[in-house]
């Protein structure tokens, strides 16, 4: 199964609380940190919700 590299590129300070929790649930704690998550519908939904805060690459 393919993976996605997700990097937090914008701070969650001032973001909607739901978006902050979504970023935390993806495992992103600090700016410019990257996590690899499986490419599935749940992950894509989380990325879509916070697309203005993250950068996504195919891994």
N, C-alpha and C positions, 0 to 999 in steps of 0.2 A: 504494500500500500504506500502511496506517496505521502510525503510529509511537507509541511509548510514552515518556512522560517518567518517568525513574526518578531518585529523589533519595535519597541516603544520609542517613538520619535518626538512625542509632545507630552508635556507634563499633564498629570491628572488634577493638578491644583485648579480649582474652580470648575471642574467638570461636574456633570450631573452625577449624583451618588450612585445611581444604577450603572453608569459607565465605569466609575472607579472600581466597583465590585467585579465587573466583567473583566477589566484589565487584570485585576488581582487573581481572578479565577483562571486566567490563562497562564499564570505563573510569572507575570511581569511585575517587578518591584521597583526597578530603577530605570532612568532614562538610558537609552542606547543599549539596553540588554536584550538579548535575543533568546527565544525559546523555539524548539521544534515541536509542532503538534501534528497529529494525523489530519490528513485532508478528508474530512467528512462533513456532513450537513451541520452538525452541532458546532464544530469549529468555524465553519463558514458563516454561520449565523452570528457568532460572537464577534468575528472580524467585521461583519457588516455593520454591527451596532456601534463599534468604536473605530470605524475606518479613518476618521479624521485624526486619530491619535497614534496609529500604528502604520508600519510599512510591512508589506507581505511579499515574500519571494518563494518561488517553487524550489524545493530542496531535492 
